[in-house]
Each structure stands twice: as C-alpha cells, then as structure tokens.
Amino acid sequence: MIINVIIRTVIIYLTVLLVMRLMGKREVGQLSTFDLVVAIMIAEIAVFPMEDLNIPIYIGLIPMFILVGGEIFISYVCLKSRLLRKIIDGGPSIIISKGKIMEKEMRRLRYNLNDLLAQLREKNIFDVADVNYAILETSGKLSVMLKTPKRCLTPEDINLRLPEEEAPSPVILDGEVLKNNLTLHGLTDLWLDNKLKEYSLSAKDILYASIDSRGKLFLSEKVKK
C-alpha cells in the first residue's frame, strides 16, 4: 500500500513537472487566463489517482496530456490568428491616459482606485499626478509611463556616450570554478588564482564570484564556520 502511494506520487509529480515545462517558461503572474485555467485543472486532476488508489493511474495521466496538448495547439493557433489571440487573451487596457484616470474603463474592468494606487506604489510611484500613461496588461500587471519631467535622466539626455556593457558572468559558484565562463573572457585558472591570492583566498572560500565586461572581479566569501 505505502509503496503504491510512493510510486504514484513520484509518477504524478514527474508528469505534472513535465507538462508544466511543456506549457512554457512564463511565470505564474504572466499566465493568461487560459493558461491559468489549464494549470488549475492539471493540479486538480493530479489529485484523483492519489486520493483513490483504486483508480488506475493512467486515468489521471491521460487528461493531463490532453489538456497540455490542447494548450500547446491553441497557443500555436494564437500565434497565427490575431482575432483568436484577442478572444482568448484579451488585450491591454489604458487606465491613465495623458495624466487622466479613465474611470469608465476602470469600471468596465471592475478595477478600483485602491488597486491602481497599490500597483503604482509597487513601482515606487506615490503620486498619480506623475503618471502620463498607465496600461493594465492582460497578465494583470500595470505598465507605467511617467511624465517627462518625472523620468530619470539618462546618458542620452545629456549627449553622453558610454561603452556598451554585457551582463557579468559568474566564474565561481559555491566554491566551484566555472572554467567555460573564464574562457569566454579570455582568462585562465592561473589568473583567477592570482587574483584570489591577493585577498588570501582560494576558490573554496568563495560563495559567488563574477567578472563584468570591464574585467572587474566581484567576490562574495562564504560564511566561516
């Protein structure tokens, strides 16, 4: 009995993990209504074979694959059909336009002022008067364009040209040297060892280390026991 439960649990877990991977890499907050419904149904179906051991496990697996197959098919069709994409996913809604709150649109969406203010605060915006446009995306997230005087100054605004930068590459993770990333920067293990010796450290003492596009090394040591 116990072995049967363990086997079923492992099989269901691996299957749910597989079908969720097949659905794509979007975060839960970015799922469309259709994707979210499919995810909830898959979670509900996964429970049935574990609640009743008399139910054959394939009774739970088959509907899961049917659902994810249907989701993949509809997602593919949506890529080709703008109309179907609009029907299933809907479209973004303008909540603030040219600094004016669109009350009718908010009422249609059943989206109140508390929701608006809360989502603005999440973006460190505490004054609605600073907002030029606010758009409620299909995922429920709010995209905001500030008024020109309230935007952050950029190098382009002052005609300052800066060299393009690339994302830093990790070269040590939890004491393990990532040799491939060193090679990408044209560096060697010897170079890294010499850098670490300057701080009287070795790779095993490092929790995380990275190199930026300018060759600058960042180090974060492990907590010493």
DRENBAZA-156008 format. One line per field, with one value per atom (N, C-alpha, C): x, y, z; residue number from 1. Coordinates in steps of 0.001 Angstrom, whole numbers, plus 500000, padded with zeros to 6 digits. Layout:
c1	[X	...]
c2	[Y	...]
c3	[Z	...]
pos	[NUM	...]
This chain:
c1	[500828	500000	500873	501806	502666	503537	504083	504925	504122	502857	501980	501760	501543	501336	502598	503748	505014	505231	505013	505215	504274	502993	502015	502407	502835	503210	504377	505384	506558	506159	505343	504927	504107	503143	502307	503150	504075	504944	505762	506389	507223	506377	505160	504280	503832	503412	502989	504160	505349	506539	506790	506624	506838	505830	504540	503522	503617	504011	504180	505367	506406	507551	507137	506284	505825	504981	504335	503479	504294	505585	506428	507057	507790	508577	507999	506758	506184	505932	506116	505855	504353	503976	502558	501872	502552	501963	501815	502460	502397	501486	500868	499998	498718	498268	496980	495884	494639	493518	493404	493594	493505	494583	495819	496914	496684	496150	495912	494830	493778	492712	493265	494104	494712	495585	496359	497244	496440	495329	494480	493850	493369	492748	493750	494983	496025	496298	496338	496570	495439	494196	493051	493059	493345	493354	494446	495578	496703	496355	495344	494984	494192	493398	492475	493150	494225	494837	495478	495785	496406	495374	494165	493106	492464	492303	491668	492620	493196	494181	493542	492201	491513	491420	491646	491610	492940	492941	494201	494916	496225	496975	496856	496629	496531	495264	494265	493046	493381	494430	494857	495856	496698	497748	497201	496278	495758	495107	494199	493615	494656	495712	496754	497421	497770	498427	497460	496169	495176	495081	495066	494974	496192	497379	498581	498726	498274	498290	497361	496155	495220	495755	496428	497000	498090	498945	500024	499439	498407	497785	497140	496378	495705	496725	497807	498854	499480	499665	500236	499271	497972	496977	496904	497049	497010	498166	499300	500425	500071	499198	498827	497585	496720	495442	495359	495348	495246	493875	492824	491459	491313	491805	491699	492523	493673	494527	493797	493055	492314	491153	490499	489367	489830	490942	491409	492169	493111	493964	493433	492513	492061	493120	493035	494007	494288	495368	495691	494669	494516	493546	494254	493952	494551	493776	494468	493842	494044	495231	495510	496003	495388	495766	496015	497242	497645	497376	497651	497502	496098	495126	493742	493336	492726	492260	491011	491027	489912	488900	487958	487018	486119	485634	484736	485437	486698	487452	487703	487998	488215	486938	485805	484528	484222	484530	484286	485127	486342	487250	487057	486170	485986	487329	488019	489357	489237	489424	489165	490421	490208	491318	492342	491883	492824	493782	493242	494097	495132	494672	495569	496677	496299	497281	498269	497770	498648	499684	499249	500184	501161	500727	501651	502707	502289	503249	504276	503846	504784	505898	505616	506617	507270	507110	507691	507137	505867	505193	504088	504214	503269	502345	502565	501734	501190	499863	499229	499503	499731	499977	501270	502147	503405	503240	502073	501868	501264	501874	501336	500409	500916	500102	500273	499191	499235	498378	498972	498285	498211	497002	496806	496951	498007	498297	497367	497356	496481	496868	498102	498549	498102	497530	497108	498147	499325	500367	500158	500664	500492	501791	501716	502858	502645	503705	503557	504576	504115	504996	504833	505921	505875	505868	505429	505507	506977	507276	508669	509486	508993	509812	510091	509317	509459	510305	510730	511528	512973	513627	515033	515903	516926	517851	518699	518889	519695	520921	521979	523158	522811	521810	521419	520858	520187	519605	520666	521873	522951	524045	523665	524578	525883	525748	526918	526934	528022	528138	528948	528346	529011	529225	530285	530511	529440	529096	528107	528659	527799	528204	527444	528111	527474	527199	526297	525960	527178	527416	528525	528377	529497	529491	529975	529224	529710	530906	531942	533127	533363	532710	532753	531356	530842	529564	529770	529587	529708	531019	532113	533434	533874	532996	533326	533641	534795	535216	534535	533923	533264	534257	534972	536069	535584	534400	533880	533693	533200	532988	534306	535316	536647	537180	536997	537483	536791	535495	534752	535363	535966	536595	538088	538566	539977	540879	540346	541099	541374	542299	542695	542535	542653	542608	543736	544898	546045	545748	545109	544735	543807	542827	541869	542554	543432	544158	544987	545642	546467	545610	544429	543518	543053	542743	542262	543364	544603	545731	545950	545550	545678	544825	543763	542880	543096	544148	544459	543286	542724	541575	541857	541043	541044	539617	539434	538098	537120	537605	536726	536173	536821	536363	535293	535009	534130	532735	531734	530350	529948	530315	529970	531029	531440	532367	531957	532097	531714	532692	532696	533534	532627	532762	531946	532669	532039	532585	533891	534199	535450	536550	536235	537235	537337	536387	536417	535854	536559	536176	535399	534231	533425	533475	533698	533804	532848	532253	531437	531868	532445	533005	531917	532255	531393	531512	530444	530488	531375	532351	533272	532648	532726	532141	533078]
c2	[498794	500000	501270	501330	502510	502658	501531	501567	502070	501630	502051	503562	504101	505547	506310	505807	506469	506486	505336	505244	506187	506191	507076	508550	508889	510279	510718	509852	510190	510330	509399	509438	510694	511008	512195	513462	513498	514681	514909	513854	513995	514365	513822	514128	515579	516060	517465	518399	518033	518831	518883	517747	517684	518538	518388	519122	520627	521020	522451	523004	522197	522620	522750	521828	521877	523119	523620	524801	526068	526040	527207	527701	528832	529341	530606	530914	532118	531923	532998	532956	532934	532550	532467	533810	534910	536229	536653	535939	536289	535354	534381	533440	534139	533779	534283	533526	534008	533342	531892	531668	530318	529412	529902	529107	528806	529782	529602	528557	528576	527573	526169	526029	524734	524271	525179	524822	524363	525062	524670	523305	523063	521775	520633	520879	519847	519529	520556	520335	519534	519813	519089	517627	517419	516049	515218	515849	515123	514523	515096	514625	513322	513131	511986	510634	510308	508979	508778	509857	509721	509635	510216	510136	508758	508167	506854	505902	504976	504055	503035	502955	502021	502577	503880	504497	504232	503630	503408	504732	504733	505985	506645	505827	506429	507277	507048	507857	509319	509519	510879	511418	510530	510992	511409	510621	510902	512287	512657	514015	515125	514900	515923	516174	515097	515247	515811	515472	516042	517553	517975	519403	520165	519630	520352	520331	519238	519189	520235	520364	521385	522785	522990	524310	524675	523715	523974	524268	523500	523701	525079	525464	526760	527893	527706	528726	528914	527807	527891	528603	528266	528911	530405	530752	532168	532959	532281	532957	533374	532599	532860	533735	533693	534396	535515	536727	537874	537913	537536	537553	536550	535324	534303	534696	535306	535755	536798	537666	538698	538099	537078	536434	535697	534969	534134	534951	535765	536502	537887	538399	539761	540745	541971	542982	543928	544684	545652	546779	547367	548453	549685	550831	552086	552584	552656	553093	554594	555081	556521	556957	557983	558477	559973	560385	561786	562399	561607	562090	562010	561565	561497	560051	559821	558479	558152	556993	556577	555809	556544	555958	554904	555178	554223	552898	552967	551746	550969	551677	551013	550331	551008	550416	549177	549229	548066	546871	547135	546060	545654	546390	546175	546328	547377	547695	549015	548980	550179	550998	552155	553079	552494	551696	551067	550132	549409	548533	549361	550453	551323	551897	552435	553049	552022	550817	549770	549368	549215	548803	549924	551160	552272	552309	552062	552051	550939	549817	548716	549141	550170	550704	551972	552179	553352	554665	554646	555859	556160	557259	557572	558736	559336	560462	560174	560027	559752	560879	562082	563233	563086	562165	561946	561053	560420	559396	560003	559697	560124	559049	557820	556682	555509	554791	553539	552524	551374	550353	549059	548539	547265	546144	545338	544274	543080	542177	541001	540100	540189	539393	539999	541222	541902	542863	542901	543820	545193	546205	547578	548108	548601	549244	550751	551476	552903	553706	554819	555810	557110	557563	558797	560021	561130	562392	562760	563447	563727	564351	565349	565944	564967	563882	562945	561721	561639	560487	560650	559509	559522	560025	560780	561285	560142	560080	559045	559676	558906	559460	560105	559553	560109	561521	561780	563097	564193	563852	564850	564593	563849	563562	562900	562010	561298	559887	559533	558206	557298	556205	555236	553935	553205	551924	550902	550069	549027	548032	547617	546659	545348	544266	542959	542520	541561	541064	540372	540584	539899	538382	537699	536239	535640	534717	534052	533160	533214	532378	531414	531685	530751	530678	529468	529246	528228	528682	527804	527021	527723	527118	526405	526327	525621	526632	526483	527382	527001	527990	527775	528124	527131	527362	527896	527469	527941	529454	530004	531452	532217	531607	532226	532304	531217	531156	532195	532435	533427	534821	535098	536400	536367	535256	535146	535034	534477	534364	532900	532675	531316	531081	529814	529467	530149	530272	530904	532354	533065	534462	534565	533672	533692	533373	532370	532010	533188	533886	535030	536150	536366	537385	537021	535748	535313	535387	535134	535195	536619	537592	538982	539237	538446	538577	537433	536647	535489	534506	534264	533365	532306	531237	530221	530074	529336	529172	528560	527670	527009	527986	529160	530160	531085	530941	531894	531298	532040	531641	532004	533221	533695	534681	534526	535467	535669	536902	537195	538202	538259	539214	540010	541347	542168	542401	543168	543379	544164	544831	545582	544765	543517	542647	542798	543483	543690	542467	541993	540792	541160	540543	540718	539429	539551	538384	538480	537347	537239	535964	536138	534995	534167	532911	532057	532468	532211	532486	531434	531906	530993	530373	529046	528346	528453]
c3	[500000	500000	500000	500967	501066	499827	499345	498148	496948	496865	495769	495810	497019	497167	496761	497189	496859	495350	494702	493249	492509	492921	492280	492455	493670	493948	493069	492953	492135	490673	490172	488764	488480	489373	489186	489251	490200	490344	489078	488577	487379	486164	486095	484961	484994	486184	486310	485991	486466	486171	484668	484004	482550	481804	482132	481380	481633	482847	483113	482339	482177	481363	479897	479442	478051	477787	478829	478665	478456	478779	478548	479822	479715	480827	481444	481142	481721	483211	483977	485402	485649	486884	487216	487003	487374	487217	485775	484842	483429	482645	483327	482629	482180	480981	480525	481276	481150	481810	481352	480052	479501	480096	480146	480707	482179	482904	484334	484581	483761	483886	483640	482610	482307	483465	484033	485147	486360	486649	487789	487548	486321	486010	486121	485667	485769	487234	488074	489504	490128	489727	490275	489812	488540	488000	488652	488968	489556	490912	491587	492928	492880	491829	491779	491975	491217	491379	492746	493461	494778	495894	495657	496659	496685	495528	495425	494709	495465	494892	493962	493968	493064	491643	491498	490169	489485	488285	487559	487330	487430	487351	485979	484925	483589	483444	484311	484287	484619	485407	485713	484710	484159	483253	481887	481364	480017	479929	480869	480773	480869	481638	481750	480405	479712	478410	477362	477490	476572	476778	478052	478361	477862	478149	477732	476214	475583	474120	473520	474129	473671	473893	475035	475345	474344	474001	473040	471658	471279	469971	469873	470910	470883	470925	471692	471737	470368	469635	468291	467341	467439	466587	466890	468182	468577	467963	467737	467095	465667	465042	463643	463512	464536	464439	465472	465013	465929	466582	465830	466359	467505	467297	468336	469562	469314	470424	471269	470604	471319	472093	471516	472188	473445	473328	474441	475478	475043	475977	476325	475487	475698	475236	475709	475313	476459	476377	477429	477468	478638	478826	479379	478810	479272	480490	481612	482863	483089	482705	482770	481395	480836	479512	479595	479254	479295	480671	481709	483070	483632	482825	483275	483544	484706	485062	484250	483585	482733	483583	484164	485113	484471	483260	482601	482330	481886	481608	482891	483966	485247	485732	485536	485945	485121	483838	482969	483396	483845	484254	485719	486435	487872	488592	488217	488731	489482	490802	491592	491845	492475	492725	493693	494650	495577	494838	493855	493035	492281	491695	490921	491805	492940	493827	494369	494666	495181	494138	492878	491832	491477	491616	491405	492512	493756	494857	494705	494122	493872	492917	492111	491190	491746	493051	493733	493195	492788	492333	493345	494064	495123	494771	493623	493207	491811	491719	490416	489436	489945	489074	488283	488698	487979	486757	486624	485593	484343	483199	481911	481345	481307	480844	481810	482056	482807	482059	481770	480977	481777	481935	482622	481599	481751	480796	481000	480039	480140	481304	481781	482922	484248	484209	485427	485962	485331	485775	485139	485827	485368	484778	483540	482892	482957	483332	483593	482799	482225	481606	482391	482983	483751	482833	483377	482640	482461	481380	481016	482149	482874	483946	485099	485197	486310	485946	484690	484279	484740	484926	485323	484168	484495	483490	482951	481638	481007	480343	480094	479411	478073	477394	476097	476250	477378	477602	477659	478090	478195	477153	476090	474983	475451	476419	476942	476365	475701	475107	476022	476384	477246	476471	476761	476082	476455	475498	475770	476780	477701	478719	478549	478906	478887	480316	480465	481796	482413	483718	484383	484291	484187	484105	485415	485998	487211	486884	487702	487490	488652	489799	490922	491532	491667	492329	493438	494674	495836	495829	495564	495614	494352	493359	492104	490999	490375	489301	487997	487342	486047	484939	484478	483545	482198	481766	480475	480465	481585	481656	481709	482335	482320	480900	480156	478779	477905	478147	477363	477501	478655	478887	478564	478004	477649	478867	479952	481199	481522	482449	482810	484306	484692	486113	486882	486233	486882	487206	486260	486510	487712	487782	488882	490211	490201	491425	491941	491019	491419	492014	491420	491942	493349	493542	494854	495906	495481	496420	496940	496120	496574	497818	497977	499136	500137	499893	500750	500779	499599	499475	498429	498472	497422	496921	495841	495258	496257	497114	498085	499121	499261	500231	499658	498348	497664	497451	497869	497608	496181	495771	494427	493948	492701	492076	490631	490139	488752	488162	486823	486091	485168	485205	484325	483002	482116	480776	480781	481892	482010	482677	482989	483611	485111	485717	487165	487861	488889	489621	490882	491034	492240	493043	494377	495232	496401	496745	497951	498669	499858	500575	501260	501529	502336	503796	504542	505969	506624	507359	508008	509243	509345	510477	511687]
pos	[1	1	1	2	2	2	3	3	3	4	4	4	5	5	5	6	6	6	7	7	7	8	8	8	9	9	9	10	10	10	11	11	11	12	12	12	13	13	13	14	14	14	15	15	15	16	16	16	17	17	17	18	18	18	19	19	19	20	20	20	21	21	21	22	22	22	23	23	23	24	24	24	25	25	25	26	26	26	27	27	27	28	28	28	29	29	29	30	30	30	31	31	31	32	32	32	33	33	33	34	34	34	35	35	35	36	36	36	37	37	37	38	38	38	39	39	39	40	40	40	41	41	41	42	42	42	43	43	43	44	44	44	45	45	45	46	46	46	47	47	47	48	48	48	49	49	49	50	50	50	51	51	51	52	52	52	53	53	53	54	54	54	55	55	55	56	56	56	57	57	57	58	58	58	59	59	59	60	60	60	61	61	61	62	62	62	63	63	63	64	64	64	65	65	65	66	66	66	67	67	67	68	68	68	69	69	69	70	70	70	71	71	71	72	72	72	73	73	73	74	74	74	75	75	75	76	76	76	77	77	77	78	78	78	79	79	79	80	80	80	81	81	81	82	82	82	83	83	83	84	84	84	85	85	85	86	86	86	87	87	87	88	88	88	89	89	89	90	90	90	91	91	91	92	92	92	93	93	93	94	94	94	95	95	95	96	96	96	97	97	97	98	98	98	99	99	99	100	100	100	101	101	101	102	102	102	103	103	103	104	104	104	105	105	105	106	106	106	107	107	107	108	108	108	109	109	109	110	110	110	111	111	111	112	112	112	113	113	113	114	114	114	115	115	115	116	116	116	117	117	117	118	118	118	119	119	119	120	120	120	121	121	121	122	122	122	123	123	123	124	124	124	125	125	125	126	126	126	127	127	127	128	128	128	129	129	129	130	130	130	131	131	131	132	132	132	133	133	133	134	134	134	135	135	135	136	136	136	137	137	137	138	138	138	139	139	139	140	140	140	141	141	141	142	142	142	143	143	143	144	144	144	145	145	145	146	146	146	147	147	147	148	148	148	149	149	149	150	150	150	151	151	151	152	152	152	153	153	153	154	154	154	155	155	155	156	156	156	157	157	157	158	158	158	159	159	159	160	160	160	161	161	161	162	162	162	163	163	163	164	164	164	165	165	165	166	166	166	167	167	167	168	168	168	169	169	169	170	170	170	171	171	171	172	172	172	173	173	173	174	174	174	175	175	175	176	176	176	177	177	177	178	178	178	179	179	179	180	180	180	181	181	181	182	182	182	183	183	183	184	184	184	185	185	185	186	186	186	187	187	187	188	188	188	189	189	189	190	190	190	191	191	191	192	192	192	193	193	193	194	194	194	195	195	195	196	196	196	197	197	197	198	198	198	199	199	199	200	200	200	201	201	201	202	202	202	203	203	203	204	204	204	205	205	205	206	206	206	207	207	207	208	208	208	209	209	209	210	210	210	211	211	211	212	212	212	213	213	213	214	214	214	215	215	215	216	216	216	217	217	217	218	218	218	219	219	219	220	220	220	221	221	221	222	222	222	223	223	223	224	224	224	225	225	225]
